[in-house]
Amino acid sequence: MKQIFLCVLSLSLSGALTGTVILMIRPLARKFFSKSWNYYIWLLLVARLLIPIHVDMGFSSFLTSGMTQEQEKETQDDMPEVVDAVPLTEGLQGTEPVVDISESGSLREEGLERTVPPLMDWGIVAGTVWILGALISFFIKIRNYRRFTVSIRKECEPVSDQRVYAAAENLCTMLHIDDKPQLYESKAVSGPITVGVWKTAIVLPLDRGDLEKLPLILHHELVHVKRRDLWYKLLYQILLCIHWFNPVLYLIGRKLNIDCELACDEAVLGALTQEGKRAYGNILLDAAQRNISAGWNVPSVTLLERKEDLKERLKGILQYKKKSSMKVLLSCCIAAILLVLSACGSIQLSTDAIEDDANEEERSYFWDRVEEWMNSGMDSFLDSTPEIDHNGEVWQVYDDDRAIAGEDISDQWHMYSYMGGKRIECEGMFLNGAVTVLVINTAKDMDIEVGSAFEILDGRFKLVYVDPEGEVTVINDAGQQNSIPITMKTGRNVIKLVGQGGKIEYLKVSYSGLREKELEGIYYSEEDEKAAYVKADIQAGIADKDTIMEYLYYLDAEDISQALAVLLKKGEELSSDELCVLIIYSDSKLSGRYLVEAVRNGEIKTLSETAISEIKYYLEEESLSGLLEEMNGNLTFDLLYDCAPYLDNSSLEKITRQYLEAGGEFTEFQWNKLSAYLKEDEMP
């Protein structure tokens, strides 16, 4: 108990020291660095509170309640010899020995010394108080969270408006959110709230106001979901329970919350025009009037948690601008310096400098448990057993060189902590079948050495080389560390992993002697190699849509933009979903330009209102404006107002005039809504 409490106390003091340093540089960091940097730098504090690691650089501070052996010896040497007040009685029968207590606190009996045991071990008392405090803190937070969720769920129902689902679906696609949150509406809340760590849900108020503001509101909440801010907050709340006695952490908790919202605002603002930013600021003002704060200290996020933070967030919107490359580089350097200081600047505590064997065994046991916990992930991975068909085609590959030399085939390939490329390292792997890990195309013979080592736990496993003629050479099938020379012949050379129900750990593969300048191509999987051929087809203008969509994730952004240009020029018909995916994964500026040119040149038809509405989030302002201009008389007020937040004043004014000249009209209500995005001196 004492040792655990001292470890927690050491971590808490070290965390407070790290947090204080971050607070000291915070005013300058918030001025020069991005909001995301200011938010995620608190992870150093979280790591300092969690990881009991100290790097001794010779200048860390140490607090000890005992003395070192040298200090104790010097103290004893300097103390005057204590003379017994009463001499020991010798030769008296039936009389207890006279015991004398010296000033040093020890008992002397017939020339023997023994230390007076302490009446109470302060470490056990402090540890008990700490445990009780932590349990009470956990209980209070769990109780608050249950009350909070119950109060929300009472009036909670799934959202009935399909337009809300459509807006959320588009934003999830843009933000690459696979595990989409559930959408609810409730009269118990006056503004949007995101709750639920494992089953995330966004709860919207029944009175949502203007539906046009909904994409910005959902964007804010979905950024929280994308970045898993609820997990971040939950972890910090758990740390507050463990370190409940540390007042510095409560102050930092409030700073972390506001930095979380500022970082989320920054992520949303990056996709908005100036008018969109103004609309976003108006939403925050509306949130302040509604007072939508949850009012509970629980893991949840909402649009505006505290009115006190409104001024700072609006100031962040007004002053938002992308950080220069120099500031980004400087922020990385500062983060690295803080990481080193955090690792080296820990405070270590000990109860006594001279520890007996029992204390040493206790400490060793504690750290053994820590190491065991850290390794439990891989142990759990290796303890699992995937189902394998022992009579299937894949099972037979191991002994069939023709199958090994062919295209990759596998039904089980799972990895734990895998790093591929020019050097492969993997802590654990299941493999049934054959997979390519290196493809080399060379114009002349080349000698290299392949080093490898692994440990087979179950089944069979080997590393092989396949030459351009399809001949298979085993490099290593036993696992012992070795280095084998191989002559790469002119043509396509392949290194593969082959397993037959193979379960291995600590796989390492390295290549020496590779002269990349002499290679025609080097790839680290069959997919990478095929993507290179697709890229060549794109550059030649002959790639087809199905192939491009199949290898989309293996292509660079510029290549995907070029692929879109090829498809548009060929007159390929693209669905709204396909167009969205192509723009999302491409260089949006290039893709938007190609799209506008294709419409103007008549290579494709004018995009529909639905298509433009779905892709407006991903396009540059110039491209979106160009597409709207090309709609001519087909432009509707709904689409114009839907795109208004993403256009600057001049573009919006120009398109509005074009809309009126084509015979479009505004009702008074519609004009009042649209004019919010137009400056008075630019209104038509």
N, C-alpha and C positions, 0 to 999 in steps of 0.2 A: 504493500500500500504506500509506504513512504517513498519508495523508489519511483513509483508511477506518478505520485503527486509532484515530486521534484522535477520529473521529466515534463509534466504539464506546465508547472510554474516556469521552468526554463523556457519552454516554447512560448508561453504567454508573454514573458518579459522580452524575449527576442522579437516576437511579433509586434509588440508595442514599439520597440526601437525601430523596426522596419517601417511601421505605419507612421511614426513621427517624422522620419526622414521624407517619406512621400508627401506628408502634409506640408512640410517645409518648402518643398519644391513645387507644390501644387499651384500656387498663383502664377508662376512663370510657365509651368507646363500647360496650364489651361489656356494661356495666351498664345503660345507658339505651337503646341502639338495638337493633334486631332483629338476629338472627344473620345473616340474609341481607344486611343492610347491611354488617356487618363482613366478610362473605365477598366481596361484589362490590366493595367499596371498593379491594381489591387490584388491580382492573382499572386504576386510576390508575397504579399502579406498572408494570403491563404496558405501558400506553400510553406511559409515560415512557421505558421501555426500547426501545420500537419506533419511536416517531415522533421524528425529529430536528427538532423545532420549538421555537423559543425566542421568547417574548414579552418584549421588553425593557421593563421598567418602571422601570429606573434603579437597582435594588437587587440585581440578580443578581450572583453571585460569578463572577469571571473568573480563570482560571489561565493564565498565558502563560509560555512558556519563553524568549521574546525580549522586546525593549523596543519601546515605541512610538517613532515617529519623533521626537517632541518629547523623550522621555526620552533617546534616543540622542544627539540634538543637544546637550542640556544636559550629558550626560556628557562628550562630546568637548570642549565649551567649557571645562569645569572642569579637564580634564586638562592638565598642563604640557606644553609642547612638548618632544618628544624630540630630543636632539641626536645626530647620527650619531657613533658611536664611531670610525669610520674614514672619512675623506673619500673621495669618489669620485675615482678616478684618471682624469685626462684625458690624452689624447694618447699613451698607451702602445699600441704595436702588438703584436698577438698575445697580448694579455692580456685575459682575460674580465673583464667589468665587475664591480666589487666590489658585492656585494649586502648590504644592511644590513637586519636584522630589528628592527623597533621593538617597544616594549612592547605596542603595541595589537594585535600579532599579524599585521601586514601586511608585505608585501615592498616595498621601495622600490628601484627601479632606474632611474637617470638621471631622477629626478623623477617617475616613474610609480608608481602603487600598484596592487597586486592582492592580493586576499584569499587567504590560505593555505587550500586546500580541506581540509575535515575528513578525517581518516583513515578514519572510519566514520560512516555516517548512523544515529544511534540510532533514528530513527523506523522505518527498514526492519528493523532488528534486532528491535525490540519488536513490530512487525507480524508478522514471521515467527514469533516465539515465540507470539504470540496465535493465529495460524492453526493452528499445530501443536497447541496446547492445545485449541482448539475441535474439531479433527478427532479427537483422541484421546478427548475427552469424548463426541462423537457415537458413536464406535466402541464405547466401553464401554457406553453406554446402549442402543444397538441390540443388542449382544451379550447384555446382561442381559434385554432384552425378549424376544429369541428363546428364551433358555433358560427364561424364565418361561412363555411360551406353550407351548413343547414339553412342559414338565413338567405343565402343565394338560391338554393335549390327549391325553396318553398314555392316560389312563383315562377320557376324556370320551365320553359318549354322549347322544343326545337323551333328554329326560325322558319316561318311560313312563307316568307317572300323569296321567290326563286332568284330575284335579281341580286340578293345578298349572296346567295351561293355562287352565282356566276362571277361576281366581283371577287369573292374569296378564291375561287378556282383560278382565275387569271393571275392573281397576286401570288398564289402558291407556286404556280408555274414559273413566274418571273423570279421568285426567291429560291427556287429549287427545293421546295419543301415536299418531301415524299409522304411523311406521316402527317396528313392534314388534320388540324384541330376541328373539333365539333363546334357547331354554331348554335347558340341558344339565345332566347330573348326572355327578359324578366322585368317586371315592374318594380322589383326590389332594388334595382340599380338605376342610377341616373346617367350613367355613361358606360362605355365599354370596359370590361375587366377580363383579363386572362388568368385562369386558374387551372390547377391540376398539373402535377409533375409528370405522372405516368400517363394519364389520359387528359391531355390538354384540351381545354374548352374556352371559347371566347363568348362571353355573355354580353349581349347588346341590350340597351334599354328599349322598351316598347315604343317610346317617343324618340325616334332617331333623328328628327328634324329633317333637313334637306337630304334626300337620298344621294344627291350628287357629292356630298361630303364623305359618303361612306367609304369609297376607295382609299382616301387618305387616312381615315380612322382605322380601317382594317390593315392597311399597310403598316401603320405604327405597331399594332398588336402582333401582326405576323412577323415583323422583324424580331420582336421579343421571342416568339416561338422559334424562329430560325436559329437565333443565337443561344437558345436554351437558357435564357436569363432566369427562369424559375428554378432551374437546377443550381445556378450560381447563388441565388438568394437562399435557397434551402440549405446549401452547404454552409453559407455564412451564419444562418440562424443556428445550425447545429454547433458551429464553432463558438457562437455566443453562449450556448448552454454549457459547453465544456469549460470555457474561459469566462464564466459569469462574474467573476470577481474583478475583471479588468475593465476599468471605466473608459480607457482609451478606445477599446474596440466598439463601444456603443457610439461614440462620436464618429468613428470611421464608418460605421454602418449607415449613418445618415448621409455621409459624403458619398458612399458607394451607390446609394439609391439615386441621388440626383445625377451622378455620373452615368448611371445606367440609362436614365431617360435622355440625357444630353447626347449620349452615343447613339441611341435609337433615333432621336431627331435628326442627327447628322446622316444616318443611313437613309432616312426617308428623303431628306432635302437633296441628296445627291441626284435624285431622279426627277426633281421638280424645276420648273422655270421660276423666274422671279415672281410671277403672279401666283404660281402654285405655292410658293413659299408664303406669300401673303395669305392665301386661303388657309394654309396649314396653321399660321399664327392665329387667324380668326377662330379656328377650331379650338385651339388651346384657350383662347379668351372665353369661348362659349363653355368649355369644360370647367373653367374657374367659376363661372356664374352658376353652373349646375352643382359644383362641389361634389365631384364624383369619387373622391377618395374613399377607399374601402374602409379606412378607419381602424384597421387591425394590423398588428405587427405579424403578418403571416406571409408565406411565399406566394405573392400574387403581383401582377403588374397591371396598371391602368394608365389611361391617357395622361392624367395629371394627379399625382399622389398628394401633393401639398401646394396650396395656393402660394405659399412663401417662395416656391421655386419658379413661379410663373415669370417673374421679371427676368431671371437669369436665362430661362429657356427662350423667351422672346428675343432677348439680346443675342443669344446664340444663332437664332434664325436670321436676324438682321445682319450679323457679322459673318455669316457662313461663307466660306470660300475654300476651294480645294487647296491642300497643303502642297508646297513646292517639294521637289525631290530632295533639296538640301535639308529641309525641315524633317522630312521622313527619315533621311539618313541620320540626322542628329538625334531624332527620337529613338531610333534603334540603338545608337551608341549609349544614350542615357539609360535606356532599359537594361543594356548589358552591364553597365556600371552598377546600377541598383541591384541587379541579380548577384553580382560578386560581393557587394557590400552586405546584402542580406545573408548570403551563405557564410561570410566570414565574421559578421558582426553579431554572433549569437551570444547569449548569456548562459553560462553553465553553472549549475549548482551542485554541491555535494555536501553531505552531512558530516563527513569525516575524511581527512586525507589518507589516514591509515585504515584500510578496510580489511576485514578478516575474510577467510575463505567462504564463509556462508554468504556474505554480501556479494562477493564476486560471483558465486554460483547463481544467486538471485538475479543479478544484472545480466549475466550470460543467458539465463533462461528467458528473460524478458526480450533481449535482442534476437534470440533464436526464434521466438514467437513472431516478432516483427518480420524477420526474413522469411519465415514459413508463410505468413500472410501474403507477402509480396509475391511469392512464387506460386500461390494457390491458383492463379489464373491459368497458367500453363498446365499445372497438374490436372485441373478440371478439364482442360481441352484434351489432354492426352488420355484421360480416363474414359472419355466418351468413345463409343465404337459405332461408326457409321455402318449402315446396312449395305452389303456388297453381294452381287449375284455371282457366285463362284462358277456358274455355268455360262455366263454371258460373254458377249463378244469382247468387251473391254478387258475381262479377266484374262483372255487368251493373248492379249497384245504383248505381254511381258516376254513370252517365248517366241514371238513371231517378228523377225527382223523386217519383213516386208511391211507389216503394220506399223512398226516403230518408225520406219523411214517415210511413211506416208503422212497424211495430215494428222494433226493432234486429235486424240480421242481419249476421253476420260469421263467417268461418272462420279468420281470423288476426287476433289482437289481442294483441301482446306488447309489454311496456314495460320500459324500463330506468330505474330511479330515477324513479318516477312519484309525484307529489303532486297529488291532485285536490281538489275543493271549490270555494270561491269564487275560488281562484286556481290555475290548472293550470300545473305545471312538470314537464317530462319531458325527460331527456337523450337518450333514443332510443326509437323506436317503429316497430313493423310493424303495418300495418292493411290488411285487405282486407274491406271492408264498411262498415257504418255503426253507430256507437255513440253513445248519449246521454251527455252530460256535464253537462247542466243542464236542469231542468224547472221552469218558473215558472207557477203558477196565479195570475192576478191578476183582481180584480173591476173594474178600470178600466185604461185605457191608461196606459202608463208608458214614459218615454224613458230609455234607458240607453246606455252606450257599451261596445263590446266591443273590447278591444285584443288583438292577437295577433301572433306572429312564429314562424317555424320555417324550417328548411332542408330542402329535398327532396333526398334522395340517390338515390332510385329510384322509379319508378312515379308515381302521381298522388295528390294529397292536398288536402283542402280543409276549411274550417270553415264551417258553414252554420247559418242560422236558419230554423226552421219555425214559421209562425204558426198560430193556431187553425184556420184554414181549410185547412191543409195546403200552403200556398204556400211554396216553398223559395227563400231568398235566400242567395247566396254571400257570406260575410264576407271570406274570404281564401283564395285558391287558388294564390298565387304564393310566399308565405312572407315577403315583405318586411314589416317592422314597420309596423303601421298601427292606427288607432283608428276604428271605424265606428259612427256613431249608429244605433240601432235603436229603433223604437217597438213595445214589447210590447203587443199588443192584448188586450182582455178575453178571458179563457179560458186555454187551455193553450198555453204557448210553450216551444219546445225549441231548445237549442243542441246540434249534433251534430258529431262528427268523421267524415269520410267518406274512405275510401282505396280505391284500385284498385292492389293490389300496392305500396302506399305504404311507403317506408322514409324516415323523417325523423329529424332530431335537433334538439335545443335548442328544443322546443316550449314556448311560453308563451302563456297565455290569461288575461285578467283582465276583470272586469266592474266598471264604475263607474256610480253612479246608482241602484243597487238599494236600494229602501226596503222592508226586510223587514216592517216593521209594516203596510205596505199590501198585503202579499201574502197570498193564501189558502193557499199552500203552496210550498215550494222543495225540490227534490230533486236529487241529483247522479248518478242513474242510474235506469233504468227499474225495476230491482229495488227501489230505495228507494221509488219512487213506488207500486209495487204493494204493498209491505209496509205502506205507510200505509193503503191500502184494506183490507188484511187486518186491521190493527189496529182499524180502525173496525168491521169485521164481528165481531171478538172482543168489543169493547165492547157491541155490539148483541146478542151471544149467538147469532149465526147462522153463525159460521165453521165450515167443515168440516175434518175431520182431514187430508185430503190437502193442502189449501191451506196449513194451518198448518205441516205438516212440510216443505213445499216452501220456504216463506219463513222458516223457523225462525231462520236465521242472520242475518236482517235485523231481527229483533225484539228489543226490550229484555227483560231478565230478568223484570220485573214483567208485561209483556205476555204472555210465555210462560206464567207462572203463571196468569194470567187465562184464557189459552187452554185450559190443562189443566182449570181449573174448568168451562169451557163444555163441553168434551168429556165430562167426568165427569157433568155434569148431564144431558147428552143421552143418556147411557148408551152412549157409543161404546166399542167393545171395543178395548183397547190391548194390544199384545203387550209382553212384558217389555222388549224392545229399545226400542220406542217410548216406553214409560214411563221407562226410564232416560235416554234422550236428552232428553225433555221436562224431567225433574227436573234434569239436569246443566246445561242452558242457562238454567234459570229461577232465580227466587229460591227456594232450597230450603226456606226456612222457610215461605213462603206456600204452595208446592206441597205440602209435607207436611201442612199444616193442611187444605188443600182435599181431599187424598187421604183423610185420616182421617174428615173430615166426610162424604165421599161414601160410605164404607163404613158408617158409623154410620147414615146416612139411608137406606141400602138402594139408593142410586143405582147402585152397582156391587157385584159379589160380593166376598166376602172374598178378599184377595190370596193367591195360592198361596205355598207355602214357597219355591219357586224365585224368584218375583218379589221377595219381601221380602229374600231373601238377596242379590240382585243390586243392589237400590237402597239397602241399609242404609248404604253408604258416604256417600251424598249427602244423607241426611235428618238433620234436627235430632233430638236425643235425644228430645224430647217427641213428635215425629211417629212415630219408630220404635217407641217405647213404646206409643203409641196403636194402631198397626197390630197389634202383637203381642197387645194386650189384646182386640182384636176377633176374633182367631182362635178364641177360646173353646176348645173341645175339640180343635181341629185342630193346636194347637201341639205340636211335637215337641221332644225334647231337643236334637237336632242343630241346629235353628234357634235355640233358646234359647241354646245355648252359642256358636253362630256370631255372634249379636248381642250377647252379653254384653260384649265390650270397648267397645261403642258406647253402653252404658247406664250411668247413674249408679247408685249403690248402692240408693237408694230405689226406683227404677223396676224394677231387676232383682229386688229382694226381693219387690215387689208381683207381678210377673209369675210369679216362681217359686212363690209361694203359690197364685196362680190356676192354675198348671199342676198343682200337687199336688191342689187341690180338684176339678179336673176329672178326676181319676183317673190322672194321670201318676205315674210312679215313676222313681226313680233307682237305679242300681246303685251299689255303693260306689266303683267306679272313676269313674263319671260324676259322682257328688257331689264327689269329691275334685277333679276338674277344674273344676267350676262354682264351688266354694267359694273358689277363688283370687280370684274377682271379687267376693266378698261379705265384708263386715266381719263379724267374729264376733258382734257384738251385734245384727246384723240378719239372721242366718241363721234361716230358718223352722224 
